[in-house]
């Protein structure tokens, strides 16, 4: 049974974020508003917990976050969500801090360019370069991503496999977007119960970043890509998320292709719930940490 706090979050989301996804106009209005206040820098309480440095790749910021105590023996690449349109948030930073501390990990956090100001080629040009840098330094690195960031994790992995480059030891994905076309008829039913996302705004966001690519291109919708190329993968998805039915199809397809993949289904939970300050997030985060602990550690994590 969902907690009272999760019901409160759902109530607030339905009256704020949901409106932005009910139409393209609503999404653009939300974007214009957020561009005035977005700040990807780590909040003070995260700065107090971690050693954080920053550098630039192709003119965009990349953060390197490490625990203050001990040696970072693991390497993670964290790819944030936001429909490829919205910036990294304090909610993301709190999860990054927890992963860095609990896993004794160096976490690389690219602030990739966003749509509609940028499109697929620019976004993946920068993210792809960061990916190559991370895996040149740490061939056994794992990737964590949420929503659009989880989509990016899948696409970058498939791209690397196609080029014969190293791929992640593990993928841990929160509420991934796997079919940006949203063509599955089941999605419409799930959209009615989703307190956060809706189809018109989601499709508008996907078109904004896809550029010349069609939404059923595997680089936009990895369910149509080479799923057999994936490493061991853990996926979290809630039954009040319009992305849930496509996630189930994706997991079934990957499992049939021989991938070691697990779906953690959360009844009554909405989009990216493990990021939020609700009781249901704790067991999800514990499960993610346990999964990532099974990935190989580096002999030493290189400094940025």
N, C-alpha and C positions, 0 to 999 in steps of 0.2 A: 504494500500500500504506500502510495506516494506521501511524503512528509508535508506538513503544513507549510513549511518554508518553500518547498518546491512549488506548491500551489500558488503561493504568493508571487514567486518569480514568474510563473506562467501568466498570472493575472496582469502583472506589470508589463511583461513582454507583449501580450496581446494588444495592449492599449498604447504601446510605443513602437517597438520594432516591427511588429506585424504590419502596421500601417504602411511602413516604408516598402514592404514587399507585395503589397496588394495591387500596385500599378507601377509602370515605368516612371510616371510623374512623381509618385511618392518616393521612389528610390532616388531620383535625381534631387529632390528636395532634401532628403536625408543626407545625401552626399554633400550638397552645398553647405548645409549646416555643420556637418562634421569636419569638413576641410578647415573651418575657422578655429576649431578647438583641438583637433587630433594632435597627440604628442606620443611618439613611439618610445621615448626615453624611459628607462626603468624608474618606477616610483621610489621615493626615499627609503621605504621600508625594505625594498628589495636591494637597493644599494648597500644598506646596512648589513645585509646577509651575505652578499656575494662580492667577489672581486670582478669588476666589469670593465673591460676595455672596448674601444671601438676603432674601426678602420673603415676604409671605403673600397668598394668594388664597383667599377664602372660608374662612379659618382654617387653611389648609394651606400648608406651606412650598414655595416655588419658589426653586431655585438659579439663579444666572446665573454661568457659568464662562467666563473669557476667558484667552487666553495672556498670560503676564507680559510678553513682548517683542512689540513691534509693535502694529499696529492690527487689531482684529477686523473684517475686511471681509466676513465671511459670517455668516449667522445659521442656527443649527440648533435644532430642537426635538427633544429626546431623550425618548422614552417607554420606560420600563423594563418588563421582563417580570416574571413571577412569578405567573402564573395568576390575576391580579387579586387575589391573596390575600397575596403575599409582597412584602417591601420591596426597594427598591434596595440593591445590594450593592457591595463594593469592586471586583468584576469589572466591573460597569457603569461605575464611576467611572474605571477605568483606560482603558476604551475612550473615554469622554467626554474624558478628558485628551488622548488621542492625537488625536482628531478636532479638538479645539480648537487644538492646537499645529500639526498638519500642514496644517490648512485655514485657519489664522488666523481662527478662528470664535468667535463668542459662542454658547455652548450653553445653552439654557434647559432646565432639568430640573425638571419638576413632581413633587412628592411627593404624588401623588393619593391620595385615601382608598381604603382596601382593604376587600374582602369578607372575612368575612361581616358585619363591623361596619357596612359600608355596601354599598349596591347600585347598580345601573346609574345611576339618576337623580342620585345624589349624586356618584358617580365621574365621570360625564360632565358634570355641572354644573360641577365644578371644572376638569376637563381642557379642557372646551369654552371656558371663560373664558380660560384660559391661551393656548389656540390663537388666540382672537380678538385677544388682546393682542399676541402675537408677530407676527401677520400685519398688524395695524394699523401696527406699527413697521417691519416688514421684509416687504413683499409677495412677495419672491422667496426667502423662507426655504425650507429643505428639512427633511424630517422623517426621523429615524432611530429605529427601534424594534425591540425583540426580543420574540419570543414573544407574550405578551398585549399588550405595548406595540406590537408590529407590527400586531396586530388593532386596537388603538385608533387607530393611524395611518390605517389604511384606513377605519375607521368615521368618524372625525372628518373625513377628506377627503370622504367621500360625503355627510356631513351638511352640510358647508360648500357643496358643489356644489348640493345640494338647495335651500339657502337663497340661492344666488347670491352667496356670499361668496368671498373669495380662497382658492385652494388652493395647496398646496406646489408649488414648482418641480420637486421630485424627492422620491421616497420610497426609502429604503434600509432593507430589512427583513430581519431575521435570524429564521429559523425561525418564520414567522408562523402564528398560529392563524386559519384562514380559515373553518372549519366547526365550530363548537363542539358541534354535535349528534353529531359522530363517527359518523354513520350510514353512511358509506361502508364496505362490507364489507372492502375492502382494509386499512382501518385496523387490523383485528384481527390480520392477519398481521404488519404492521409493529410492532404493540405487543409482539409476542413477541421481536423483535430489538432493541427500544429499551431501552437500559440506564438510562434516566432516567424517562420518562413511562409511564403506563398508563391504561387507559380508565376504570375506576371512579373513581379519584381526580380525574382530569381532568374528568369529567362532574359530579362533586360540586362542584368549584370553579366550574364554569360556572353551575350552578344557584344557587350562593351569591351570585354577583354579578349574575345576570340579573334577579333580582326577579320581577316579573310578566310579563316578556317570555319568549316561547318561544325555545328554542335555535336554531330555524331562522329567527328574525327576523333581517333583514339587519344590524340594529344590534348583534347578538350574533355573527352569522356572516356576514361581508361577502361571502362567495361568492354570496349570494343578493341582493346589492345592485346598484347601478348601477356596474358595474366600468368602464364607458366613461368615467366621470368622472375616472378616475385620471390623474395626470401620468406622466412617465417614471419607471419603477420598476425597481429592482434587488432581487432576492430571493435569499437564500441558504438552502439546505435540504439536509440530509444524508439518506442512504438508510437510516440507522438511527434515524430520527425517525418516530414514529407520525403526525406531522402531514404527512409528505412526500407521500403519495398525494393528499391534498386540495389541497396546494400546487400540484402538477402540474396538477390540474383547474382550479384558479383561474387559473394562468398561461395555460393554453390558452383559457379563457373570455375573459380580458382581451385576449389577443392577437387573438382573433376579433372583439372589439369595437373593434379599432383602437388599443389602447394600446401604447405603446413600452415593452415589459416584457421583462426578461431574468431567467432562472432560472440561478443558479450552483448546480449540483448537485455535492455532494461525496460520492463513494462511500465508504461505511464510516464517515461522520461522524454524530454524534448531535446532539441538540437544542442550539441556540445555541453550537456549538463555536467560532465566532470570538471569543467572549468569554473563552475560557479560555487558559491559558498552555501551549499545545501548538504544535508546529511548523506544523500545518495552519491555525492562526489567522492567521499572518502574510500569506500570499497573499490570504486573504479580506479582511483589513483593507486591504491595498494596493489591492485591487480596489474596495473601498468608497470609499476616499479618491479614487481616480482618477475614479470615477463622480460623486462629489459635487463635485469640482473643475470638472466641466463645467456645473454649475448656475450661474446668474448670481450674482455677488457684489453686496453692498449698496454703495452709495456711502459709507455710514458706518453703523456699528452703534450704535444708541442705547444709552445706559447705562440700567440698570434704575432 
